[in-house]
């Protein structure tokens, strides 16, 4: 029952989507935008704002599918490339995403990818409608973001070989991470050495300051000693000559008591 309702809903919106995709008398006659038209037409805002770390991922998907579209011959391969590029363009340009969804339907209108592309075109029309309330638009954006992640997984990106640009990018990221780790270790070692040098410099400064204080003290003591020597010399020069001590002079009685020579 739900399946029939979905088909009925898709049938109702098919006319509006046909107008949005430029389906007139010929299927996709005006929906095929050339590369020069992509470059000259005004750039529309993205449906989502990718995280900085996710930008290389979506850019690699877009480049890989663009390369696939230039060389694909089988309708299924081209349809899948349009579908994956449309999903990636949701993070860059809504109009370009709608264009690739229209191309999916134009290649094979009755395939599962075409049905899902019609659903995406309908959602884009709802999200971009000016009459939507902000809260409803935010809810729709969150819902669409979850569906995008599932679509990318279903699209086979997890099982398909990585695009060459994405592989090279991952290798560059690993090399840069390795260099960053090495630089971090080097900075840590240099910081440690710098701290040690600061401690040694502080210790050397303390020792040199102590030596300067000691030299200054020695100079002061030397000056004091020289001053004391000068004072002592001046006192000696000013003092009168000293008389012989009485203890050193013999007493008269002692002289009379001395025995005579030859007695």
For each residue, the residues with C-beta under 8 A, 3 or more apart:
1: 4 5
2: 5 6
3: 6 7
4: 1 7 8
5: 1 2 8 9
6: 2 3 9 10
7: 3 4 10 11
8: 4 5 11 12
9: 5 6 12 13
10: 6 7 13 14 115 118 119 122
11: 7 8 14
12: 8 9 15
13: 9 10 16 17 118 121 122 125
14: 10 11 17 18 118
15: 12 18 19
16: 13 19 20 125
17: 13 14 20 21 23 102 105 118 121 122 125
18: 14 15 21 23
19: 15 16 22 23
20: 16 17 98 102 121 125
21: 17 18 28 31 98 99 101 102 105 106 121
22: 19 28 29 30 31 102
23: 17 18 19 27 28 29 31 102 106
24: 29 30
25: 29
26: 29
27: 23 106 109
28: 21 22 23 31 32 102 103 106
29: 22 23 24 25 26 32
30: 22 24
31: 21 22 23 28 99 102 103 106
32: 28 29 103
33: 37 38 41 99
34: 37 38
35: 38 39
36: 39 40
37: 33 34 40 41
38: 33 34 35 41 96
39: 35 36
40: 36 37
41: 33 37 38 95
42:
43: 93
44: 93 94 95 96
45: 93 94
46: 49 50 90 91 92 93 94
47: 90 91 94 97 124 127 141 144
48: 90 91 141 144 145 148
49: 46 91
50: 46 54 55 58 91
51: 54 55
52: 55
53: 56
54: 50 51 57 58 91
55: 50 51 52 58 59 91
56: 53 59 60 166 169
57: 54 60 61 166
58: 50 54 55 61 62 88 91 92
59: 55 56 62 63 88
60: 56 57 63 64 162 163 165 166 169
61: 57 58 64 65 84 85 87 88 152 157 163 166
62: 58 59 65 66 85 88 89 92
63: 59 60 66 67 163 165
64: 60 61 67 68 163 164 165 166
65: 61 62 68 69 81 82 84 85 88
66: 62 63 69 70 85
67: 63 64 70 71
68: 64 65 71 72 77 78 81
69: 65 66 72 78 81 82 85
70: 66 67
71: 67 68
72: 68 69 77 78 81
73: 77 78
74: 77 78
75: 78 79 107 108
76: 79 80 108 111
77: 68 72 73 74 80 81
78: 68 69 72 73 74 75 81 82 107
79: 75 76 82 83 103 104 107 108 111 113 114
80: 76 77 83 84 113 155 156
81: 65 68 69 72 77 78 84 85
82: 65 69 78 79 85 86 100 101 103 104 107
83: 79 80 86 87 100 101 104 113 116 117 155
84: 61 65 80 81 87 88 152 155 157
85: 61 62 65 66 69 81 82 88 89 100
86: 82 83 89 90 97 98 99 100 101 104 117 120
87: 61 83 84 90 97 148 151 152 155
88: 58 59 61 62 65 84 85 91 92
89: 62 85 86 92 93 94 96 97 100
90: 46 47 48 86 87 94 97 144 148
91: 46 47 48 49 50 54 55 58 88
92: 46 58 62 88 89 96 97
93: 43 44 45 46 89 96 97
94: 44 45 46 47 89 90 97 98 124 128
95: 41 44 98 99
96: 38 44 89 92 93 99 100
97: 47 86 87 89 90 92 93 94 100 101 120 124
98: 20 21 86 94 95 101 102 121 124
99: 21 31 33 86 95 96 102 103
100: 82 83 85 86 89 96 97 103 104
101: 21 82 83 86 97 98 104 105 117 118 120 121 124
102: 17 20 21 22 23 28 31 98 99 105 106 117 121
103: 28 31 32 79 82 99 100 106 107
104: 79 82 83 86 100 101 107 108 113 114 117
105: 17 21 101 102 109 114 117 118 121
106: 21 23 27 28 31 102 103 109
107: 75 78 79 82 103 104 114
108: 75 76 79 104 111 113 114
109: 27 105 106 114
110: 114 115
111: 76 79 108 114 115
112: 115 116
113: 79 80 83 104 108 116 117
114: 79 104 105 107 108 109 110 111 117 118
115: 10 110 111 112 118 119
116: 83 112 113 119 120 151
117: 83 86 101 102 104 105 113 114 120 121
118: 10 13 14 17 101 105 114 115 121 122
119: 10 115 116 122 123
120: 86 97 101 116 117 123 124
121: 13 17 20 21 98 101 102 105 117 118 124 125
122: 10 13 17 118 119 125 126
123: 119 120 126 127 140 144
124: 47 94 97 98 101 120 121 127 128
125: 13 16 17 20 121 122 128 129
126: 122 123 129 132 140
127: 47 123 124 132 137 140 141 144
128: 94 124 125
129: 125 126 132
130:
131:
132: 126 127 129 136 137 140
133: 136 137
134: 137 138
135: 138 139
136: 132 133 139 140
137: 127 132 133 134 140 141
138: 134 135 141 142
139: 135 136 142 143
140: 123 126 127 132 136 137 143 144
141: 47 48 127 137 138 144 145
142: 138 139 145 146
143: 139 140 146 147
144: 47 48 90 123 127 140 141 147 148
145: 48 141 142 148 149
146: 142 143 149 150
147: 143 144 150 151
148: 48 87 90 144 145 151 152
149: 145 146 152 153
150: 146 147 153 154
151: 87 116 147 148 154 155
152: 61 84 87 148 149 155 157
153: 149 150 157 158
154: 150 151
155: 80 83 84 87 151 152
156: 80 159 160
157: 61 84 152 153 160
158: 153
159: 156
160: 156 157
161:
162: 60 166 167 170
163: 60 61 63 64 166 167
164: 64 167 168
165: 60 63 64 168 169
166: 56 57 60 61 64 162 163 169 170
167: 162 163 164 170 171
168: 164 165 171 172
169: 56 60 165 166 172 173
170: 162 166 167 173 174
171: 167 168 174 175
172: 168 169 175 176
173: 169 170 176 177
174: 170 171 177 178
175: 171 172 178 179
176: 172 173 179 180
177: 173 174 180 181
178: 174 175 181 182
179: 175 176 182 183
180: 176 177 183 184
181: 177 178 184 185
182: 178 179 185 186
183: 179 180 186 187
184: 180 181 187 188
185: 181 182 188 189
186: 182 183 189 190
187: 183 184 190 191
188: 184 185 191 192
189: 185 186 192 193
190: 186 187 193 194
191: 187 188 194 195
192: 188 189 195 196
193: 189 190 196 197
194: 190 191 197 198
195: 191 192 198 199
196: 192 193 199 200
197: 193 194 200 201
198: 194 195 201 202
199: 195 196 202 203
200: 196 197 203 204
201: 197 198 204 205
202: 198 199 205 206
203: 199 200 206 207
204: 200 201 207 208
205: 201 202 208 209
206: 202 203 209 210
207: 203 204 210 211
208: 204 205 211 212
209: 205 206 212 213
210: 206 207 213 214
211: 207 208 214 215
212: 208 209 215 216
213: 209 210 216 217
214: 210 211 217 218
215: 211 212 218 219
216: 212 213 219 220
217: 213 214 220 221
218: 214 215 221 222
219: 215 216 222 223
220: 216 217 223 224
221: 217 218 224 225
222: 218 219 225 226
223: 219 220 226 227
224: 220 221 227 228
225: 221 222 228 229
226: 222 223 229 230
227: 223 224 230 231
228: 224 225 231 232
229: 225 226 232 233
230: 226 227 233 234
231: 227 228 234 235
232: 228 229 235 236
233: 229 230 236 237
234: 230 231 237 238
235: 231 232 238 239
236: 232 233 239
237: 233 234
238: 234 235
239: 235 236
240:
241:
242:
243:
244: 248 249
245: 248 249
246: 249
247:
248: 244 245
249: 244 245 246
250: 254 255
251: 254 255
252: 255 256
253: 256 257
254: 250 251 257 258
255: 250 251 252 258
256: 252 253
257: 253 254
258: 254 255
259: 263
260: 263
261:
262:
263: 259 260
